[in-house]
Amino acid sequence: MWLPITVAVFFFARFVAMKVKNPLFNPLLISIAILIPVLVWFDVSFDTYYADNEWISYLLQPAVVALAYPLYEQLPQIRQNWRIIALACGVGSIASMFTASIIAVLLGADMDLIASLLGKSVTTPIAMEVSSHLGGEPSIAAILVLLVGLFGAIMAYPIYNLFGVTHPIAKGLTMGTVSHALGTATSAEKDPRDAAFSSLALVICGVITSILAPSMFAFSIWLTHLIS
Protein backbone atom coordinates (compact mmCIF):
# COMPACT_ATOMS: atom_id res chain seq x y z
CA MET A 1 0.00 0.00 0.00
CA TRP A 2 2.62 2.54 1.03
CA LEU A 3 4.89 1.97 -1.95
CA PRO A 4 2.55 3.47 -4.58
CA ILE A 5 1.60 6.23 -2.14
CA THR A 6 5.27 7.13 -1.63
CA VAL A 7 5.97 7.16 -5.37
CA ALA A 8 2.84 9.24 -6.06
CA VAL A 9 3.73 11.76 -3.35
CA PHE A 10 7.28 12.12 -4.69
CA PHE A 11 6.14 12.74 -8.27
CA PHE A 12 3.58 15.22 -6.98
CA ALA A 13 6.35 16.95 -5.02
CA ARG A 14 8.54 17.03 -8.16
CA PHE A 15 5.67 18.56 -10.12
CA VAL A 16 5.11 21.25 -7.49
CA ALA A 17 8.84 22.03 -7.30
CA MET A 18 9.08 22.43 -11.08
CA LYS A 19 6.06 24.71 -11.16
CA VAL A 20 6.91 26.91 -8.19
CA LYS A 21 10.66 27.26 -8.91
CA ASN A 22 11.48 28.15 -5.31
CA PRO A 23 14.33 26.49 -3.37
CA LEU A 24 12.05 26.04 -0.36
CA PHE A 25 9.84 23.76 -2.45
CA ASN A 26 12.38 20.96 -2.47
CA PRO A 27 10.83 17.61 -3.56
CA LEU A 28 12.23 15.77 -0.54
CA LEU A 29 11.02 18.43 1.87
CA ILE A 30 7.54 18.42 0.32
CA SER A 31 7.42 14.62 0.44
CA ILE A 32 8.39 14.58 4.11
CA ALA A 33 5.82 17.28 4.91
CA ILE A 34 3.09 15.18 3.32
CA LEU A 35 4.06 11.65 4.35
CA ILE A 36 4.85 12.14 8.03
CA PRO A 37 1.43 13.58 8.98
CA VAL A 38 -0.29 10.85 6.92
CA LEU A 39 1.70 8.08 8.64
CA VAL A 40 1.02 9.59 12.07
CA TRP A 41 -2.69 9.93 11.24
CA PHE A 42 -2.98 6.27 10.24
CA ASP A 43 -0.68 5.15 13.08
CA VAL A 44 1.79 3.42 10.73
CA SER A 45 5.07 2.40 12.32
CA PHE A 46 8.41 3.12 10.71
CA ASP A 47 9.15 -0.59 10.38
CA THR A 48 5.94 -1.16 8.44
CA TYR A 49 6.53 1.81 6.17
CA TYR A 50 10.16 0.84 5.56
CA ALA A 51 9.23 -2.77 4.74
CA ASP A 52 6.70 -1.61 2.16
CA ASN A 53 9.28 0.65 0.51
CA GLU A 54 12.32 -1.59 0.87
CA TRP A 55 12.96 -1.88 -2.87
CA ILE A 56 13.39 1.90 -3.09
CA SER A 57 16.29 1.59 -0.65
CA TYR A 58 17.88 -0.95 -2.97
CA LEU A 59 17.85 1.67 -5.74
CA LEU A 60 20.10 3.90 -3.65
CA GLN A 61 23.15 1.79 -4.50
CA PRO A 62 22.88 2.06 -8.31
CA ALA A 63 21.93 5.73 -7.88
CA VAL A 64 25.19 6.38 -6.03
CA VAL A 65 27.16 4.41 -8.64
CA ALA A 66 25.51 6.52 -11.36
CA LEU A 67 27.18 9.58 -9.85
CA ALA A 68 30.48 8.16 -11.09
CA TYR A 69 29.56 8.99 -14.68
CA PRO A 70 29.70 12.81 -14.39
CA LEU A 71 32.80 12.28 -12.25
CA TYR A 72 34.41 10.34 -15.11
CA GLU A 73 33.53 13.13 -17.54
CA GLN A 74 35.42 15.64 -15.39
CA LEU A 75 38.59 13.57 -14.90
CA PRO A 76 40.85 16.05 -16.76
CA GLN A 77 39.64 18.87 -14.51
CA ILE A 78 40.09 16.69 -11.43
CA ARG A 79 43.67 15.81 -12.37
CA GLN A 80 44.44 19.45 -13.05
CA ASN A 81 42.96 20.71 -9.78
CA TRP A 82 43.67 17.87 -7.35
CA ARG A 83 45.53 20.14 -4.93
CA ILE A 84 42.59 22.52 -4.65
CA ILE A 85 40.21 19.58 -4.27
CA ALA A 86 42.26 17.96 -1.51
CA LEU A 87 42.70 21.26 0.35
CA ALA A 88 39.03 22.24 0.09
CA CYS A 89 37.77 18.86 1.26
CA GLY A 90 40.32 18.66 4.09
CA VAL A 91 39.65 22.17 5.39
CA GLY A 92 35.89 21.76 4.94
CA SER A 93 35.74 18.48 6.85
CA ILE A 94 37.89 19.73 9.71
CA ALA A 95 36.01 23.03 9.93
CA SER A 96 32.67 21.22 10.01
CA MET A 97 33.68 18.99 12.91
CA PHE A 98 35.63 21.74 14.72
CA THR A 99 32.81 24.30 14.69
CA ALA A 100 30.22 21.69 15.66
CA SER A 101 32.38 20.59 18.60
CA ILE A 102 33.03 24.11 19.89
CA ILE A 103 29.40 25.23 19.60
CA ALA A 104 28.13 22.04 21.25
CA VAL A 105 30.60 22.31 24.13
CA LEU A 106 29.85 26.00 24.69
CA LEU A 107 26.12 25.24 24.78
CA GLY A 108 26.69 22.51 27.36
CA ALA A 109 25.80 19.50 25.19
CA ASP A 110 26.62 16.08 26.59
CA MET A 111 29.23 13.88 24.94
CA ASP A 112 26.65 11.54 23.39
CA LEU A 113 25.22 14.42 21.38
CA ILE A 114 28.65 15.71 20.41
CA ALA A 115 29.58 12.25 19.15
CA SER A 116 26.42 12.29 17.02
CA LEU A 117 27.18 15.77 15.68
CA LEU A 118 30.63 15.09 14.28
CA GLY A 119 29.43 13.21 11.20
CA LYS A 120 26.59 15.55 10.29
CA SER A 121 28.10 16.59 6.93
CA VAL A 122 28.80 13.13 5.49
CA THR A 123 26.53 10.41 4.14
CA THR A 124 24.17 8.65 6.55
CA PRO A 125 25.96 5.25 6.74
CA ILE A 126 29.29 6.89 7.58
CA ALA A 127 27.72 9.32 10.05
CA MET A 128 25.90 6.53 11.86
CA GLU A 129 29.02 4.37 12.02
CA VAL A 130 31.14 7.26 13.31
CA SER A 131 28.51 8.10 15.93
CA SER A 132 28.22 4.49 17.05
CA HIS A 133 31.99 4.10 17.31
CA LEU A 134 32.28 7.22 19.47
CA GLY A 135 29.41 6.23 21.75
CA GLY A 136 26.80 8.53 20.25
CA GLU A 137 23.27 7.85 19.00
CA PRO A 138 23.20 6.71 15.34
CA SER A 139 19.53 7.69 15.03
CA ILE A 140 20.34 11.28 16.03
CA ALA A 141 23.25 11.29 13.59
CA ALA A 142 20.92 10.18 10.79
CA ILE A 143 18.46 12.98 11.55
CA LEU A 144 21.24 15.57 11.63
CA VAL A 145 22.54 14.34 8.27
CA LEU A 146 19.06 14.72 6.79
CA LEU A 147 18.67 18.25 8.18
CA VAL A 148 22.08 19.38 6.96
CA GLY A 149 21.50 17.84 3.54
CA LEU A 150 18.11 19.51 3.19
CA PHE A 151 19.53 22.87 4.24
CA GLY A 152 22.25 22.64 1.60
CA ALA A 153 19.86 21.42 -1.09
CA ILE A 154 17.53 24.34 -0.39
CA MET A 155 19.93 27.19 0.35
CA ALA A 156 23.16 26.47 -1.55
CA TYR A 157 22.24 27.75 -5.01
CA PRO A 158 20.53 30.92 -3.75
CA ILE A 159 23.74 31.61 -1.79
CA TYR A 160 25.84 30.97 -4.90
CA ASN A 161 23.68 33.40 -6.85
CA LEU A 162 23.83 35.98 -4.07
CA PHE A 163 27.64 35.99 -3.99
CA GLY A 164 28.15 35.41 -7.71
CA VAL A 165 29.73 31.95 -7.37
CA THR A 166 29.65 30.35 -10.82
CA HIS A 167 32.63 27.98 -11.10
CA PRO A 168 31.55 24.31 -11.02
CA ILE A 169 34.53 23.32 -8.87
CA ALA A 170 33.61 25.87 -6.20
CA LYS A 171 29.92 24.97 -6.24
CA GLY A 172 30.46 21.23 -6.41
CA LEU A 173 33.11 20.98 -3.71
CA THR A 174 31.22 23.12 -1.22
CA MET A 175 27.98 21.23 -1.86
CA GLY A 176 29.54 17.78 -1.48
CA THR A 177 31.58 18.80 1.55
CA VAL A 178 28.66 20.26 3.47
CA SER A 179 25.51 18.57 2.17
CA HIS A 180 26.67 15.11 1.01
CA ALA A 181 24.26 13.02 -1.13
CA LEU A 182 21.20 15.26 -0.89
CA GLY A 183 23.21 18.24 -2.03
CA THR A 184 24.80 16.19 -4.78
CA ALA A 185 21.37 15.20 -6.06
CA THR A 186 20.41 18.86 -6.26
CA SER A 187 23.66 19.63 -8.10
CA ALA A 188 22.87 16.89 -10.62
CA GLU A 189 19.63 18.67 -11.46
CA LYS A 190 21.38 22.02 -11.87
CA ASP A 191 24.64 21.16 -13.66
CA PRO A 192 26.39 17.79 -14.25
CA ARG A 193 29.75 19.48 -13.70
CA ASP A 194 28.67 20.60 -10.23
CA ALA A 195 27.48 17.06 -9.49
CA ALA A 196 30.83 15.58 -10.53
CA PHE A 197 32.82 17.62 -8.03
CA SER A 198 30.12 17.29 -5.39
CA SER A 199 30.19 13.48 -5.59
CA LEU A 200 33.99 13.57 -5.40
CA ALA A 201 33.88 15.78 -2.31
CA LEU A 202 31.25 13.50 -0.79
CA VAL A 203 33.62 10.53 -0.96
CA ILE A 204 36.78 12.36 0.13
CA CYS A 205 35.08 14.09 3.07
CA GLY A 206 33.57 10.80 4.19
CA VAL A 207 37.05 9.28 4.38
CA ILE A 208 38.54 12.31 6.14
CA THR A 209 35.73 12.46 8.68
CA SER A 210 36.02 8.74 9.45
CA ILE A 211 39.74 9.16 10.15
CA LEU A 212 39.70 12.43 12.11
CA ALA A 213 36.41 12.16 14.03
CA PRO A 214 37.97 10.26 17.00
CA SER A 215 40.64 12.96 17.39
CA MET A 216 38.03 15.70 17.18
CA PHE A 217 35.94 13.90 19.77
CA ALA A 218 38.96 13.72 22.07
CA PHE A 219 39.43 17.47 21.54
CA SER A 220 35.80 18.01 22.56
CA ILE A 221 36.35 16.03 25.77
CA TRP A 222 39.47 18.09 26.54
CA LEU A 223 37.64 21.36 25.84
CA THR A 224 34.74 20.32 28.07
CA HIS A 225 37.09 19.60 30.96
CA LEU A 226 38.94 22.85 30.34
CA ILE A 227 35.78 24.95 30.46
CA SER A 228 34.39 23.14 33.49
C-alpha positions in Angstrom: 0.0 0.0 0.0 2.6 2.5 1.0 4.9 2.0 -1.9 2.5 3.5 -4.6 1.6 6.2 -2.1 5.3 7.1 -1.6 6.0 7.2 -5.4 2.8 9.2 -6.1 3.7 11.8 -3.3 7.3 12.1 -4.7 6.1 12.7 -8.3 3.6 15.2 -7.0 6.4 17.0 -5.0 8.5 17.0 -8.2 5.7 18.6 -10.1 5.1 21.3 -7.5 8.8 22.0 -7.3 9.1 22.4 -11.1 6.1 24.7 -11.2 6.9 26.9 -8.2 10.7 27.3 -8.9 11.5 28.1 -5.3 14.3 26.5 -3.4 12.0 26.0 -0.4 9.8 23.8 -2.4 12.4 21.0 -2.5 10.8 17.6 -3.6 12.2 15.8 -0.5 11.0 18.4 1.9 7.5 18.4 0.3 7.4 14.6 0.4 8.4 14.6 4.1 5.8 17.3 4.9 3.1 15.2 3.3 4.1 11.6 4.3 4.9 12.1 8.0 1.4 13.6 9.0 -0.3 10.9 6.9 1.7 8.1 8.6 1.0 9.6 12.1 -2.7 9.9 11.2 -3.0 6.3 10.2 -0.7 5.1 13.1 1.8 3.4 10.7 5.1 2.4 12.3 8.4 3.1 10.7 9.2 -0.6 10.4 5.9 -1.2 8.4 6.5 1.8 6.2 10.2 0.8 5.6 9.2 -2.8 4.7 6.7 -1.6 2.2 9.3 0.7 0.5 12.3 -1.6 0.9 13.0 -1.9 -2.9 13.4 1.9 -3.1 16.3 1.6 -0.7 17.9 -1.0 -3.0 17.9 1.7 -5.7 20.1 3.9 -3.7 23.1 1.8 -4.5 22.9 2.1 -8.3 21.9 5.7 -7.9 25.2 6.4 -6.0 27.2 4.4 -8.6 25.5 6.5 -11.4 27.2 9.6 -9.9 30.5 8.2 -11.1 29.6 9.0 -14.7 29.7 12.8 -14.4 32.8 12.3 -12.3 34.4 10.3 -15.1 33.5 13.1 -17.5 35.4 15.6 -15.4 38.6 13.6 -14.9 40.8 16.0 -16.8 39.6 18.9 -14.5 40.1 16.7 -11.4 43.7 15.8 -12.4 44.4 19.5 -13.0 43.0 20.7 -9.8 43.7 17.9 -7.4 45.5 20.1 -4.9 42.6 22.5 -4.6 40.2 19.6 -4.3 42.3 18.0 -1.5 42.7 21.3 0.3 39.0 22.2 0.1 37.8 18.9 1.3 40.3 18.7 4.1 39.6 22.2 5.4 35.9 21.8 4.9 35.7 18.5 6.9 37.9 19.7 9.7 36.0 23.0 9.9 32.7 21.2 10.0 33.7 19.0 12.9 35.6 21.7 14.7 32.8 24.3 14.7 30.2 21.7 15.7 32.4 20.6 18.6 33.0 24.1 19.9 29.4 25.2 19.6 28.1 22.0 21.2 30.6 22.3 24.1 29.8 26.0 24.7 26.1 25.2 24.8 26.7 22.5 27.4 25.8 19.5 25.2 26.6 16.1 26.6 29.2 13.9 24.9 26.6 11.5 23.4 25.2 14.4 21.4 28.7 15.7 20.4 29.6 12.3 19.1 26.4 12.3 17.0 27.2 15.8 15.7 30.6 15.1 14.3 29.4 13.2 11.2 26.6 15.5 10.3 28.1 16.6 6.9 28.8 13.1 5.5 26.5 10.4 4.1 24.2 8.7 6.5 26.0 5.2 6.7 29.3 6.9 7.6 27.7 9.3 10.0 25.9 6.5 11.9 29.0 4.4 12.0 31.1 7.3 13.3 28.5 8.1 15.9 28.2 4.5 17.1 32.0 4.1 17.3 32.3 7.2 19.5 29.4 6.2 21.7 26.8 8.5 20.2 23.3 7.9 19.0 23.2 6.7 15.3 19.5 7.7 15.0 20.3 11.3 16.0 23.2 11.3 13.6 20.9 10.2 10.8 18.5 13.0 11.6 21.2 15.6 11.6 22.5 14.3 8.3 19.1 14.7 6.8 18.7 18.2 8.2 22.1 19.4 7.0 21.5 17.8 3.5 18.1 19.5 3.2 19.5 22.9 4.2 22.2 22.6 1.6 19.9 21.4 -1.1 17.5 24.3 -0.4 19.9 27.2 0.3 23.2 26.5 -1.6 22.2 27.8 -5.0 20.5 30.9 -3.7 23.7 31.6 -1.8 25.8 31.0 -4.9 23.7 33.4 -6.9 23.8 36.0 -4.1 27.6 36.0 -4.0 28.2 35.4 -7.7 29.7 31.9 -7.4 29.6 30.3 -10.8 32.6 28.0 -11.1 31.6 24.3 -11.0 34.5 23.3 -8.9 33.6 25.9 -6.2 29.9 25.0 -6.2 30.5 21.2 -6.4 33.1 21.0 -3.7 31.2 23.1 -1.2 28.0 21.2 -1.9 29.5 17.8 -1.5 31.6 18.8 1.5 28.7 20.3 3.5 25.5 18.6 2.2 26.7 15.1 1.0 24.3 13.0 -1.1 21.2 15.3 -0.9 23.2 18.2 -2.0 24.8 16.2 -4.8 21.4 15.2 -6.1 20.4 18.9 -6.3 23.7 19.6 -8.1 22.9 16.9 -10.6 19.6 18.7 -11.5 21.4 22.0 -11.9 24.6 21.2 -13.7 26.4 17.8 -14.3 29.8 19.5 -13.7 28.7 20.6 -10.2 27.5 17.1 -9.5 30.8 15.6 -10.5 32.8 17.6 -8.0 30.1 17.3 -5.4 30.2 13.5 -5.6 34.0 13.6 -5.4 33.9 15.8 -2.3 31.3 13.5 -0.8 33.6 10.5 -1.0 36.8 12.4 0.1 35.1 14.1 3.1 33.6 10.8 4.2 37.0 9.3 4.4 38.5 12.3 6.1 35.7 12.5 8.7 36.0 8.7 9.4 39.7 9.2 10.2 39.7 12.4 12.1 36.4 12.2 14.0 38.0 10.3 17.0 40.6 13.0 17.4 38.0 15.7 17.2 35.9 13.9 19.8 39.0 13.7 22.1 39.4 17.5 21.5 35.8 18.0 22.6 36.3 16.0 25.8 39.5 18.1 26.5 37.6 21.4 25.8 34.7 20.3 28.1 37.1 19.6 31.0 38.9 22.9 30.3 35.8 24.9 30.5 34.4 23.1 33.5 
